[in-house]
């Protein structure tokens, strides 16, 4: 069993480089299926969700070659298989993007119901509704999702709720459909824009990505392309908060400051200093951390994937803070672990009340999901004493070499193997 062991109480200083965006990569990799020629993807993060996506493509018959640590050449032009291997798909939430990509290319797809972090009810009904609007039929049987169509035709798609996954899947399925597709009430996250930019670089005709109305004119052919995935907004935000929690001074490189605006604005209210450059941000603390209120919202609001991290920071602030989760129903599971470290947090439904104690103490804790695990690392860095974090496979789903990057800015964190009961692995 692997754990992170952290000796806390050290101020983080120096530089950290952010990897490519997980949430963009897990959609862009399946999107390669739509291309009629090989593609080269750059700035690919070395995380387990990406490894699984690449393995799925390889097992389905695509030619996947690593050019260097962050660059892959993928040739899916001769792919004929429209069934995603069951065991692979169920290990990650984003496996559902293979539904849209395969449907768009082959007019059929068979994928298991997705896995990933247990954040509450995350149905795919909006995804299937989008496919139906394009002319596809779907069924779910024994944990498998089947979609098929004789022909995909452009259509009006109105999403009943703002859904990143459904927006991306609708784009993937519509890119090669006949005619015009209009997606209304679309999500606006940076990774949606990145997916659209990637597809457009292959010859797709997608307009309006990043707004709530996306228009797609179907095309018959998509050429190969070389494309660099955007920096990871959530990884950058996580290191911003790690700097703040340890009262450190860190330059975070390879970022898009505009993507960080909601995070930057909230940290400034808490008392964190932030200086923006073209592709980096400096974060430091030289005064008290103060209470604030946070509510997660779809982009451009405060991201739900940053909620556990900022809640951890607020345990170190002065006064009473309120954190409201506006996206997922089950995102406060990490609170019990923070309480082990001395945090004073009460939860009622989707609202957490945090009484800032100003300090945390090391403890043995478990990561219950990806972002919760990142929050516990931040807590361990800020705490006095030793923190041991179990179930770190969750963290490795979305953060590349997190322990190594943190050691580079002065953290005492090690990945250690402890004998004991085996835990399920991401791969």
C-alpha positions as CSV (number, residue, x, y, z in Angstrom):
1,X,0.0,0.0,0.0
2,X,1.4,3.3,-1.1
3,X,1.1,6.4,1.1
4,X,2.3,10.0,1.1
5,X,4.2,10.8,4.3
6,X,4.5,14.6,5.0
7,X,6.5,16.4,7.6
8,X,4.5,19.6,7.8
9,X,5.2,23.2,8.9
10,X,7.6,24.1,6.1
11,X,7.2,27.3,4.1
12,X,7.2,26.5,0.4
13,X,9.4,28.7,-1.9
14,X,10.6,28.4,-5.4
15,X,9.1,27.5,-8.8
16,X,6.6,24.8,-9.8
17,X,5.6,24.0,-13.4
18,X,2.1,23.0,-14.2
19,X,1.3,20.0,-16.4
20,X,-1.3,19.7,-19.2
21,X,-5.0,19.8,-18.2
22,X,-6.5,16.5,-17.1
23,X,-10.0,17.6,-17.9
24,X,-9.0,18.6,-21.5
25,X,-6.7,15.6,-22.1
26,X,-9.4,12.9,-21.2
27,X,-11.7,14.4,-23.9
28,X,-9.1,15.2,-26.5
29,X,-7.5,11.7,-26.5
30,X,-10.9,10.0,-27.4
31,X,-11.5,12.8,-29.9
32,X,-8.5,11.6,-32.0
33,X,-10.8,8.7,-33.0
34,X,-12.7,11.2,-35.2
35,X,-9.6,12.0,-37.2
36,X,-8.9,10.4,-40.6
37,X,-5.2,10.8,-40.2
38,X,-2.6,10.5,-37.3
39,X,-2.5,13.2,-34.7
40,X,0.3,14.4,-32.4
41,X,-0.7,15.6,-28.9
42,X,1.7,17.7,-26.8
43,X,1.7,18.8,-23.2
44,X,-0.1,15.5,-22.2
45,X,-0.1,15.0,-18.4
46,X,1.5,11.9,-17.1
47,X,-1.4,10.8,-14.9
48,X,-3.3,7.5,-14.5
49,X,-6.6,8.8,-16.2
50,X,-4.5,9.6,-19.3
51,X,-2.7,6.3,-19.2
52,X,-6.0,4.5,-19.1
53,X,-7.4,6.6,-22.1
54,X,-4.3,5.8,-24.1
55,X,-4.5,2.1,-23.2
56,X,-8.1,2.0,-24.2
57,X,-7.2,3.4,-27.7
58,X,-4.3,0.9,-28.0
59,X,-6.4,-2.1,-27.0
60,X,-9.1,-1.0,-29.5
61,X,-6.5,-1.2,-32.3
62,X,-5.1,2.4,-32.5
63,X,-1.3,2.9,-33.0
64,X,-0.2,4.9,-29.9
65,X,3.5,5.9,-29.7
66,X,5.2,8.0,-27.1
67,X,7.5,10.6,-28.7
68,X,8.7,12.0,-25.4
69,X,7.3,12.2,-21.8
70,X,4.6,14.7,-22.7
71,X,4.1,14.0,-26.5
72,X,2.2,11.1,-28.2
73,X,1.5,10.2,-31.8
74,X,-1.9,8.5,-32.1
75,X,-3.1,6.9,-35.3
76,X,-6.7,5.8,-35.0
77,X,-7.5,6.2,-38.7
78,X,-7.8,2.4,-39.2
79,X,-9.8,1.7,-36.1
80,X,-12.9,-0.4,-36.7
81,X,-13.8,-1.5,-33.2
82,X,-16.5,0.5,-31.5
83,X,-16.5,-1.4,-28.2
84,X,-14.4,0.0,-25.3
85,X,-12.8,-2.7,-23.0
86,X,-15.0,-3.0,-20.0
87,X,-12.3,-3.1,-17.3
88,X,-10.6,-0.1,-18.6
89,X,-13.7,2.1,-19.0
90,X,-15.0,1.5,-15.5
91,X,-11.9,2.8,-13.9
92,X,-12.5,6.4,-14.9
93,X,-15.4,8.8,-15.2
94,X,-14.2,10.4,-18.5
95,X,-14.5,7.1,-20.3
96,X,-17.9,8.3,-21.4
97,X,-16.2,10.6,-24.0
98,X,-15.5,7.5,-26.0
99,X,-19.3,7.3,-26.5
100,X,-19.5,10.6,-28.3
101,X,-16.3,10.0,-30.3
102,X,-17.2,6.5,-31.5
103,X,-20.7,7.5,-32.3
104,X,-19.5,10.4,-34.3
105,X,-17.1,8.2,-36.3
106,X,-18.8,4.9,-36.6
107,X,-22.5,5.7,-35.8
108,X,-22.3,3.2,-32.9
109,X,-20.6,2.7,-29.6
110,X,-20.6,0.4,-26.6
111,X,-19.0,1.6,-23.3
112,X,-19.4,0.5,-19.7
113,X,-21.0,2.9,-17.2
114,X,-18.1,5.1,-16.1
115,X,-16.3,5.0,-12.7
116,X,-14.1,7.7,-11.2
117,X,-14.5,9.6,-8.0
118,X,-17.7,9.0,-5.9
119,X,-19.0,12.6,-5.8
120,X,-22.7,11.7,-5.8
121,X,-25.2,11.0,-8.5
122,X,-23.7,11.8,-11.9
123,X,-26.2,10.5,-14.4
124,X,-25.5,10.5,-18.2
125,X,-29.1,11.3,-19.2
126,X,-28.1,14.6,-20.7
127,X,-25.5,12.9,-22.8
128,X,-28.0,10.4,-24.1
129,X,-30.5,13.2,-24.7
130,X,-28.0,15.0,-26.9
131,X,-27.3,11.8,-28.9
132,X,-31.0,11.2,-29.3
133,X,-31.4,14.7,-30.7
134,X,-28.8,13.8,-33.3
135,X,-30.8,10.7,-34.3
136,X,-29.2,8.0,-32.1
137,X,-30.9,5.4,-30.0
138,X,-29.5,4.2,-26.7
139,X,-29.9,1.5,-24.1
140,X,-28.3,0.5,-20.8
141,X,-28.0,-3.1,-20.0
142,X,-25.9,-4.9,-17.4
143,X,-23.8,-1.8,-16.9
144,X,-23.1,-1.3,-20.6
145,X,-24.2,1.8,-22.6
146,X,-25.1,1.1,-26.3
147,X,-25.7,4.0,-28.7
148,X,-26.3,3.7,-32.4
149,X,-27.7,5.6,-35.4
150,X,-28.3,4.9,-39.0
151,X,-27.3,8.6,-39.6
152,X,-26.4,11.5,-37.4
153,X,-28.2,14.7,-38.4
154,X,-27.6,18.2,-37.0
155,X,-30.2,19.3,-34.5
156,X,-31.1,21.7,-31.7
157,X,-29.8,20.4,-28.4
158,X,-30.9,22.1,-25.2
159,X,-29.2,20.8,-22.0
160,X,-31.5,20.8,-19.0
161,X,-28.6,21.4,-16.7
162,X,-25.2,22.9,-17.4
163,X,-23.0,19.8,-17.9
164,X,-19.4,19.8,-19.0
165,X,-19.5,16.1,-19.9
166,X,-22.7,16.4,-21.9
167,X,-21.5,19.5,-23.7
168,X,-18.3,17.8,-24.7
169,X,-20.0,14.6,-25.8
170,X,-22.5,16.5,-27.8
171,X,-19.6,18.3,-29.6
172,X,-17.9,15.0,-30.3
173,X,-21.0,13.3,-31.8
174,X,-22.0,16.4,-33.8
175,X,-18.7,17.2,-35.5
176,X,-19.3,14.7,-38.3
177,X,-23.1,14.8,-38.3
178,X,-24.9,16.2,-41.4
179,X,-25.9,19.8,-41.1
180,X,-26.0,22.3,-38.3
181,X,-26.1,21.4,-34.6
182,X,-26.8,24.1,-32.0
183,X,-26.1,23.3,-28.3
184,X,-27.9,25.6,-25.9
185,X,-27.2,26.0,-22.2
186,X,-23.7,24.7,-22.9
187,X,-21.0,24.6,-20.3
188,X,-18.2,27.2,-20.8
189,X,-15.1,25.7,-19.1
190,X,-11.7,26.2,-20.6
191,X,-11.3,22.5,-21.4
192,X,-14.5,22.7,-23.6
193,X,-12.8,25.5,-25.6
194,X,-9.6,23.4,-25.8
195,X,-11.6,20.4,-27.2
196,X,-13.2,22.7,-29.8
197,X,-9.9,24.2,-30.7
198,X,-8.4,20.8,-31.2
199,X,-11.2,19.6,-33.4
200,X,-11.1,22.9,-35.4
201,X,-7.4,22.4,-36.0
202,X,-8.4,19.1,-37.7
203,X,-10.9,20.9,-40.0
204,X,-14.1,20.9,-37.8
205,X,-16.4,23.9,-37.9
206,X,-17.2,24.7,-34.3
207,X,-18.2,28.2,-33.2
208,X,-19.1,29.7,-29.8
209,X,-17.2,27.3,-27.5
210,X,-16.7,29.2,-24.2
211,X,-20.3,30.7,-24.5
212,X,-23.6,29.1,-23.7
213,X,-24.5,28.6,-27.3
214,X,-22.2,26.4,-29.5
215,X,-22.8,25.9,-33.2
216,X,-21.3,23.0,-35.1
217,X,-21.4,22.5,-38.9
218,X,-20.8,18.9,-39.7
219,X,-17.8,17.9,-41.9
220,X,-17.0,14.8,-43.8
221,X,-13.3,14.6,-43.2
222,X,-10.9,15.5,-40.3
223,X,-7.2,15.7,-41.0
224,X,-4.3,15.1,-38.7
225,X,-3.0,17.8,-36.5
226,X,-0.3,18.6,-33.9
227,X,-1.9,20.2,-30.8
228,X,-0.7,21.2,-27.4
229,X,-3.2,20.7,-24.5
230,X,-3.8,23.7,-22.3
231,X,-2.2,24.0,-18.8
232,X,-4.2,22.5,-15.9
233,X,-6.3,25.2,-14.2
234,X,-7.0,23.0,-11.2
235,X,-3.4,21.9,-10.7
236,X,-2.3,25.5,-10.8
237,X,-5.0,26.5,-8.3
238,X,-4.0,23.7,-6.0
239,X,-0.4,24.9,-5.9
240,X,-1.6,28.5,-5.4
241,X,-3.4,27.3,-2.2
242,X,-0.5,25.2,-1.1
243,X,1.7,28.3,-1.3
244,X,-0.9,30.3,0.7
245,X,-1.5,27.5,3.3
246,X,2.3,27.3,4.1
247,X,2.7,31.1,4.0
248,X,5.1,30.5,1.2
249,X,6.2,32.3,-1.9
250,X,5.9,30.3,-5.2
251,X,6.1,31.1,-8.9
252,X,3.7,28.8,-10.7
253,X,4.7,28.4,-14.3
254,X,3.0,27.2,-17.5
255,X,-0.4,28.6,-16.6
256,X,-3.1,30.7,-18.3
257,X,-3.9,33.4,-15.8
258,X,-7.3,34.2,-17.3
259,X,-8.4,30.6,-16.5
260,X,-7.5,31.3,-12.9
261,X,-9.6,34.5,-12.4
262,X,-12.2,33.0,-10.1
263,X,-9.6,31.3,-7.9
264,X,-7.3,34.4,-7.9
265,X,-10.2,36.7,-6.9
266,X,-11.2,34.5,-4.0
267,X,-7.7,34.1,-2.7
268,X,-7.2,37.8,-2.8
269,X,-10.2,38.2,-0.5
270,X,-8.6,35.7,1.9
271,X,-5.5,37.9,2.1
272,X,-3.2,36.1,-0.4
273,X,-0.9,38.2,-2.7
274,X,-1.0,37.3,-6.4
275,X,1.0,38.8,-9.2
276,X,0.2,37.7,-12.8
277,X,2.6,37.4,-15.7
278,X,2.0,36.2,-19.3
279,X,2.2,32.5,-18.5
280,X,2.9,32.4,-14.7
281,X,1.6,33.6,-11.4
282,X,3.5,34.4,-8.2
283,X,1.7,33.6,-5.0
284,X,2.8,34.7,-1.5
285,X,1.4,35.5,2.0
286,X,2.8,38.2,4.2
287,X,-0.2,39.0,6.4
288,X,-3.2,37.3,8.1
289,X,-5.6,34.9,6.3
290,X,-9.2,36.0,6.7
291,X,-12.6,34.4,6.4
292,X,-14.7,34.5,3.3
293,X,-17.7,32.8,1.6
294,X,-17.3,30.5,-1.3
295,X,-19.9,29.0,-3.6
296,X,-19.0,26.6,-6.4
297,X,-20.6,27.4,-9.8
298,X,-20.2,26.4,-13.4
299,X,-17.5,28.4,-15.2
300,X,-16.7,31.3,-14.9
301,X,-17.7,30.8,-11.3
302,X,-15.5,29.2,-8.6
303,X,-14.7,25.6,-9.7
304,X,-16.1,22.7,-7.8
305,X,-12.7,20.9,-8.3
306,X,-11.1,23.6,-6.1
307,X,-13.7,23.4,-3.3
308,X,-11.8,20.9,-1.0
309,X,-8.6,22.8,-1.4
310,X,-9.9,26.2,-0.5
311,X,-11.9,24.8,2.4
312,X,-8.7,23.5,3.8
313,X,-7.1,26.9,3.5
314,X,-10.1,28.5,5.3
315,X,-9.4,26.2,8.3
316,X,-6.2,28.3,8.7
317,X,-7.9,31.6,8.3
318,X,-9.3,33.9,11.0
319,X,-13.1,33.8,11.6
320,X,-16.1,31.8,10.3
321,X,-16.2,30.9,6.6
322,X,-19.1,29.4,4.6
323,X,-18.5,27.0,1.7
324,X,-21.5,26.1,-0.5
325,X,-21.2,23.3,-3.0
326,X,-23.3,24.2,-6.0
327,X,-22.5,21.3,-8.3
328,X,-22.1,17.9,-6.6
329,X,-24.1,16.4,-3.7
330,X,-21.3,14.4,-2.1
331,X,-18.2,16.6,-2.1
332,X,-17.7,17.0,1.6
333,X,-16.6,13.5,2.3
334,X,-13.1,14.8,3.0
335,X,-14.3,16.8,6.0
336,X,-14.1,13.9,8.4
337,X,-10.4,13.5,7.5
338,X,-9.7,17.2,8.1
339,X,-11.4,16.9,11.5
340,X,-8.8,14.3,12.4
341,X,-6.2,17.0,11.8
342,X,-8.0,19.5,14.1
343,X,-10.2,21.3,11.7
344,X,-13.5,22.7,13.0
345,X,-16.0,22.1,10.2
346,X,-19.7,21.3,10.3
347,X,-21.6,20.2,7.3
348,X,-25.4,20.5,6.6
349,X,-26.3,19.2,3.1
350,X,-24.3,21.2,0.6
351,X,-23.1,23.9,3.1
352,X,-20.0,23.7,5.3
353,X,-19.4,26.1,8.1
354,X,-15.6,26.4,8.9
355,X,-14.4,27.9,12.1
356,X,-10.9,29.0,11.4
357,X,-8.6,27.6,14.0
358,X,-5.4,28.9,12.5
359,X,-3.6,25.5,12.8
360,X,-3.8,21.9,11.9
361,X,-1.9,18.9,13.3
362,X,-0.6,15.8,11.5
363,X,-2.7,12.6,11.4
364,X,-3.3,9.4,9.5
365,X,-5.9,10.2,6.9
366,X,-7.4,8.7,3.6
367,X,-8.0,10.3,0.3
368,X,-11.6,9.6,-0.6
369,X,-11.4,11.2,-4.1
370,X,-9.0,13.1,-6.3
371,X,-9.5,16.7,-5.1
372,X,-10.0,15.6,-1.5
373,X,-6.6,13.9,-1.7
374,X,-5.0,17.2,-2.9
375,X,-6.7,19.0,0.0
376,X,-5.2,16.6,2.5
377,X,-1.8,17.1,1.0
378,X,-2.2,20.9,1.5
379,X,-3.4,20.2,5.1
380,X,-0.4,18.0,5.7
381,X,2.0,20.6,4.4
382,X,0.5,23.3,6.7
383,X,0.1,21.1,9.7
384,X,2.6,20.6,12.6
385,X,3.9,17.1,12.8
386,X,3.6,14.1,10.5
387,X,0.7,13.3,8.1
388,X,0.2,10.0,6.4
389,X,-2.2,9.9,3.5
390,X,-3.6,6.5,2.3
391,X,-5.4,5.7,-1.0
392,X,-3.2,8.0,-3.0
393,X,-4.1,6.3,-6.3
394,X,-7.0,8.9,-6.3
395,X,-4.5,11.7,-6.3
396,X,-2.4,10.1,-9.1
397,X,-5.5,10.1,-11.3
398,X,-5.2,13.8,-11.8
399,X,-1.8,15.2,-10.5
400,X,1.5,14.5,-12.3
401,X,4.4,13.8,-9.9
402,X,2.8,15.9,-7.2
403,X,5.3,14.7,-4.5
404,X,8.3,15.5,-6.7
405,X,7.0,18.9,-7.6
406,X,6.4,19.8,-4.0
407,X,9.8,18.6,-2.9
408,X,11.2,21.0,-5.5
409,X,9.8,23.9,-3.5
410,X,10.9,22.7,-0.1
411,X,8.2,20.3,1.0
412,X,9.2,17.2,3.1
413,X,6.9,14.7,1.3
414,X,7.7,11.1,0.3
415,X,5.8,8.3,-1.4
416,X,6.3,5.2,0.7
417,X,5.2,1.6,0.4
418,X,3.8,0.0,3.5
419,X,3.0,-3.7,3.8
420,X,-0.6,-4.4,4.3
421,X,-3.8,-5.1,2.6
422,X,-3.7,-4.4,-1.1
423,X,-5.7,-1.4,-2.4
424,X,-7.2,-1.2,-5.8
425,X,-5.0,0.6,-8.3
426,X,-6.0,3.2,-10.9
427,X,-4.2,1.1,-13.5
